[in-house]
Amino acid sequence: MAEIEILRMIEGALIRRKEDVVFFYGKAYSSATIVERYRSVARFLADNGIEEGDVVAVDLLNRPELLFIILGSWLVGASVTPINVQLKAEEIAYQLRSSGSRIVFAETGFREKINAAIDSSGTGTSAAILNFDAADNGGAEYSRVFLEGADYQPDPKNPQVLFIIYTSGTTGKPKGAMLTSGNVFNEIIQLQNVVNIREKDRMIIVLPLFHVNNLMFSLSFLMKGASMAILRKFQSDEFFEYCEKYSPTMFSGVPTIYKMLVDAWTPERKEALRSIEVGICGAAPMPIQWFEEFERLYGIKIMEGYGMTEGTVASTINPRYGVRKIGSIGIPFPGQDVRVFSDADESLPPGEIGEIVIRGPNVMKEYFNMPEETASTLRNGWLHSGDIGYMDPDGYFYIVDRKKDMIIRGGENVYPKEVENQMISIPGVSEVAVIGRPDDVYGEEVIAFIARKDDSLTAHDVLEYCRKNIAWYKSPKEVFFITEIPKNSVGKVSKPELRKMLKNRTLQGTGSE
């Protein structure tokens, strides 16, 4: 499936739609405006020497222009590498060097770090710094990029790779997953089918568009001819206000967002979300307690699923219409093969714990310029996720933990997620994360970090609960109370940050056996 064909299908869907497609803080973008904007981007890129096979980098918070840049890049045959807005200059420099980006688009607030990154990278990458505050007043750079080439009609190009999306790099240097037109097309169609995206649907975009989750959902909606409202980032007050104003029918979030909505519940806020029919949850397993409380308070069904960047976003999901098993990540998408493998890469029967592996047209081509990492991850044609889980007799999958996060204490395997799921039930616990700490006697010891609701909860309370409810070898031997559990840009708990805190002993409020 050639890339430009996806663009043609998106453009066809836009042309068919007679209503506004994208909404952004009081602004509405019609289908015709969207086509004009990304054609202007293509003209700007062509005028700056960007050709088929080049790479365009984008460092923007959520806004419609990010999508215009992606579509305009495809029109001239270029791949796109989104940059996590939280990255610092040296991290950006690495991505620019690794991807070979020829140009980077960024907003004015990122000017200093982008210029520093370009200088450090030594790549000669050019920069287009966009002042969106001046856009309504005809800001010169904004006009050159998004307005002056609206009538541009280039010969269509057919780039094979649409995105080079960098993983978080928790196990080393970030790796650029190369997602082809076939990967993206198949994932779009699968998302439309399993979530049942209709032309009348409207999604509220709250997760970062530099990650595959809401990025792929936004492309799925555009290609369906459906609409979307975009938030710069998730803030609960703004989310309720936006839902009241634009009446979305669905959204995709992460567990921490659902928890924040639970904590923010009022009858008036429930009413603000009355148009939402379904919420999708991914990125990390959601504690069953949060899941049930959200559905009880808001009356909105949650579809919990699972996927990864290397799989173009999603591979399993609990059905929208059918049996849901709360606590599971659901069943495989039609067209994808998901299994549980042993350490010898042999398929395991239901109930046995192993590594979740994926095969299908959604699986990335490779890691960019990393043949050894590619060979390890795509062994024998299967994408090895690094996640530990099992399948039940009905074909529903469950995540136990990350393979690299598993704790081996005295020869016993301890899965932090299992311990966390039990500890979240302790009265007074708001959030909990468990990691392993090196130990001279047992190899590793179990350590818990807790964000508590108030100071009345003590380490003694926690340890006493664990002794009564969790097997001794799984129970934490030390508890650290911290203000907030650190997370990355999509709400996943950052266990490397916890390990760093533990190593540096930058902690207060501890208790141990």
N, C-alpha and C positions, 0 to 999 in steps of 0.2 A: 504494500500500500504506500504509494509515493506521498510524501509529506504535503505537497501542494494540493493533493486531493482532499486532505482534511481541511485545508484552508478554503477550498472551493465549497465543501459541504457546509462549513461555518458561514461563509458568505451567502450561500444559497438560503440557509435558515434565517439569516439576518434580513435578507431581502424579502422573504415571505412574511416576516413579522411586521405588522402595521403599527404596533405600539412601541413605547420606549422599552429598551432592553436592559440598560444598566443605570442604577441610581447610586448617587454618591453625595452625601451631605447636601441635599437640596437641589443637586444638579441631576438632570435626566439626559441620557444619551440615546438617541434614536439609532435604529439600525443603519440608516444612511450615514449618520455622523461617525459611527464606529468604523465603517468601511473607509470613509474619507480620512479618518485619523491614522489608521494603520497603513494606508497607502502613502500618506505623507511621511510616516516613519520610514517606509521603504525607500522613498525618494531621498530622504536625508542620509540614509545609510549608503545608498548607491553613490551619492555625491561625495561621500567621505571614503570611497574606495572599498566598501564592504562588499564582498562577492560570495558566490556559492562556495560552501565549505568553510567559511570563516566562522568565528565564534563571537557572539555579542553577550556582554555581561550586564546584569541589571541589579542595582542596589537601591531599591525603593520600598518604602512601607506600602501597605495595600492601597491601591488606587486604580481607576480604570486605565490610566496610561501605561501601567505595567503590562496589562493585556494587549494594549495597542502596540507596544514595543515588541512583544513576543510575535504577534501576527505579522507585523511589518518585517521583522527579521526573517521569518519563514518565507515571506514573499520574495525576498532577494536571495534565498537559498542558504541563509545562515542558521547555525544552531544557537541556542540560548543557554547561558549558564546563570541561573538566579543566585544572588549572593545573600546570605543570611545577614539581615541588617544589624545583628548584634556583633558581628565579627569586627575585630580590630584591624588596624592597618597591615600588620605583618601577616595576619591570617588571610586578608584579602589579597595581599601580594602573592601569597602561595597559590591561591585559586586562579589569579590572572596568569601566573607562570604556567601552572599545570594545564589549564584549559587552552592556553594560547589566545586569550581574548584580544581582539583587535580594538574594541571600543567598549567603554563602560558608561552606562547611564546611571546617574545618581541625583538625589535631591540636594538642595543647597546645604541642608544641615549636615550632610556627609562630606562636604567639599574637602575639609582638611584631611580626613583619614583617607579619602580616595586619592588625593594628590600624593600623600605620603606613601600609599600603597603602590602607586604607579612608579614613583621614584625608586622605591625599594625593590620592585619586581624586575626592573631593568628591561622590561618588555617593549617600552615605547608605546604602550596602550594609550589611545586618546580617550578623552573624557567629555561627556556631554552633561554638564551640571544644570539641572532644571529647577528654576524658581517657580514653583507652582502657585505661590502667593501672588505672583505678578501675572499669572496666566490670563485672568479676566481683563487685565489692563494691557494685554498685548505684549507680554514679556518677550524679548527678542529671541532668546534661545528656544523658549516654548513654541513660539510661532514657527521658527525654522523647522523644528522637529515634527510638530503635530498639525500644522495648518497650511503651510505654503505649498506642499506637494499633494494636496487632496485629489488632484485629477491624474496622478501618476498611474500609468498602465504598463508595467514592465512585462517582458516575456516571462511566463511562469518558470520557476526553478523547482527542482525536485531533490531537496536535501534528504538524505537518509536518516540522519540523526537530528531530532528536534530539540532535545535537551541534554545537557551534561549537568546533572544535579549531584552536588557533593553531599556525601553522608556526613554525620556528625563527627566522625573521627575519634570515637571514644576508645578505640583499640589501636590508635596510631594516627598517621597522617590521613586527612580526609581523602576519600576516593570518589572520583567522578563517575557516577553511573550514567552510561550512555543509553538513552531511551530513544528508540527509533520511531519512525512514523507508524510502523506496524504495531509496536508496543502501545503507543498512545491511542491509535484508532481502536484497537481491540479493547483496551481498558475503558475508553469512553463508551463504547457500545455495551459492555458488560455492566458498567455503572448505571447507565440509562435503564437497562433491563431489570437488574436486581433491586434497585431502589424505586423503580417505576417512575422515572422522571417524565413529566408530561409538559406539553407546551404551556399550559396554564400555570405551571409551578413557578414559584419564585424562591430562590435561595438567599439567605443572608450569609454573606462571607465574613467570617470572624477570625479564622486561622490565617497565618501568614501565607501569602501567595508565592513565597519563595520555597515553600514545601509542597510536596506532591499532593497532599490531601485536598485542600481547597483549590489548588491549581487545576487538578484534574476534574474536580467537580465544576469549576467555572467553565472549562472547555466543554464538558458534557452538556452543560446548560446552554451554552452558545450554539452548539451543534444541534441541539434539540429545538432551538427557537424559543427557549424559556428565558426568563429574566432573572436578574440578581440585584441585590442591594449590597454594597461593599462598605465595611467598616475598616478604618485604618488599623485597628487592633481591637481585641476584646476588652471592653470595660462594661461591667454589668449595668450601670445606669444608662449608658448610651445604647446598649443592646435592647433594653426594654423600650426605650424611646423610639428606636429605629423600627422595632417590630410593630409598635403601635402605629407608626406612620406609614410603613410600606407593606404590612401584612404578608410576610413570607410564609411559605408553606413548609419549609424544611431548613435545617442547618446541620452542619457537621462540626462537632467539637471534640474536646479531649476530656478525660475524667475530671481534671481540676476545674474546667469551665462548668460542668454539671454540678460540681460541689459548690462553686460560687453562686450558681443560680439557686440551689437549695437554700444556702445561707441567706440569700437576698429575698426569699419568698414573702410576698404579701398578697392579699386578695386582689389588689389593684394590679400588681405585676403579673399575676396569673392571667388576669384579663388581657393584659398587653400581649400575651403570647397565644391568644385564642386562635389565631389563624394557623399556627404551626401544627402540622399533622404528624410529623415524625422528626426525630433527632438521630443523627448518626454519630457513633462514638468509636474512636480508634486511637492509635498512637501508643496506648498503654492499657492494660486490663483495668476495668473499673471495679472498685469494691462493690460487692453486691448491695451493701447497705446504702451507698450513694445512689445506685441504680434504682432500687426500689423506692427510696425516698423521693427522688425526682419525679418518677412516674406517678406516685401517690399525690404529690403536691400540685403538679401541673397537668396531670392527665394526658401527657404526651408520650407516645411510644418511642422507645429507644431501640435502634438497630445497632448492636455492637458487632464490630468487624475487626479484621486483622489484615495487615499487609506491610510492605516495606518499600523504600525508594527503588530498590533493585527490581521490584515486581510492579513498578509503575503505579502503585499505591495500595490496591486492595486485592486480597485473594480469597478471603472467607467473610461471611456475614450471616447474622441471624436473619431469617426471612422476614420481609415486611408482612407478607400474607402467608401464614403457616406457623409451624411450631417454633417458638423461641425458647431457648434454654438460657436463662439468666445465669451469668457466670461463665458461659462458653463464648467462643469467638465465632460460632456458627458453622455453616457448611461451605464447601468450596463454591466459588463462582462457576457457573457453567462455562466450560471451555478450559478450565484450569484443573490440574491434577495436584492435589495436596496430600501428602503422606507423612508418616512418622518413621524416621530411620534410626537404626542403631549406630553405634560408633563405627561399625563395619559397613555402613551404607546399605543395610538390609532392611526391607520394609517390616515394620513391627505390627502385630495384631492389635485390635482394640484393647484399651486399658493399659498397655505398656508404654512407659515413658521413654522418649527419645527426642531427636532433633526434628523440627518441622521443616520439610523440604517442599519446593514448589516447582512445577513444570507447566509451561503454557506460553501462548503468544505474547503475554504481558512481561515476560522475563527479559531483563535488559540484554543488550548486545554484549557488553563487557564493561570493565572499568577502564577509563581512558588512560592509555599508556601505562597500565599496570598488569602485565600478563601473568605474573605469579599470583597476585591477589585474585585475578579473574579465574585462573585455573583452580584455585582452592575453593572459591565460592560457588563456581558453576561445575562442580565435579559430576562427570558422567551425565551431563545434560540437566542436572537438578540444581536449582537455586537453594543453597544451604543457608537457612535463615539465622542460625545461631540461637534460635529460641527453642527452649525445651517445653514439650507438651505431650499430649496424648489425644487419641480419638476414642469416643465412646461407641458402643455397638450400633447406635443410630447414625453414625457418621458425623457427629458434631465434635469440633476440636476445642481443646482447652489449653491455655498457656500456663505452664508451671513457673517458668522463669527464663531469664537470659542464660545461655550456656556459660558465658563468661562471669556471670554473677553468682553462679552456684557456689555454695560454701561446702567444703569438705572438712568436717570436724571429726577427728579420730576415726577416719575411714567411713563415716556416715555422710551421705549426701543431704544437705539442707538447702531447700529452695526458698530464698528470701520472700518471694511473693506469697507462699503458703503461710509463712509466719506473719507477714504484714496483714494478710486477710483476716487472721485471727485477732491480731492486736488492735485492729481498727475498731473492734467491738468494745474495747475497754472504755468505760465512761470517762469523759474528759479528754479523750484523744481526738484531735482534729485530723492529723495526718501522721503517717508513720513510714519510715524507710529502714530497711535492714541491709547490712553489708557484713562481710567477713573481715576480721583483723588477724594478721599473722600471729601465731602462737607457738612457742617453743615445744609445748607438750602435745597439743592436739592438732597442730598444723594450722588450724584457723579457729577463731572463736566468733560467736554470733554477737553483733553489736546493733543496737536499735537507736534510731533518731526519731524523736517525737516532737511535733508541733501540738501543743496542748491548748485547750479552750480557755483555761485559766490556771492560776498557780496552785489551785487546791490539789491537783494531781501530783503525786510524789513518785520518785523512782521505786520506793518500797511498794507502793500500790501496783505499779506496773509489773515488777518482778514477781510479786506474790500472785498476781493473776496468771502470769505465764507459767509459774510452777504448777498451778492447778489445772491449766487448760492446754498446755503445749508440752510435748515430749521433752525430757530434760536436755537431750543433745541439740534440740532445735531452739530452746529458750535462750533469749539474749542474756549475756553475762554482764552487760553494762548498758546503761540507758543514758542518752544525751538529750536534754531538752533544748530545742532551738526555736527561734522565733518563726522560721518558715523553712520548709523543706525546699532546697534549691532545685530549680527545674530549668530545662532548656527552652528554646523559643516556641516549641509546640506543646509544652506542658509535661514532658517526660521528666521523671525524677532524675537528677544528675548525680549518679552514684560516684563518678570520678571526683566530683566536687566534695562529696561527703568523705571520700577516702583522703582527699587532700586536707580537709578540715581535721580529720582524725590524726593524720600524720603530723600536722603542724600544731595540734592540740589547741586550736583556736576555738575552744568550746567552753561553755559555762553551764552550770546546773547538771551535774552528773550523779549517777548512782550505780552501784554495782553490788554483786553478791558479797 
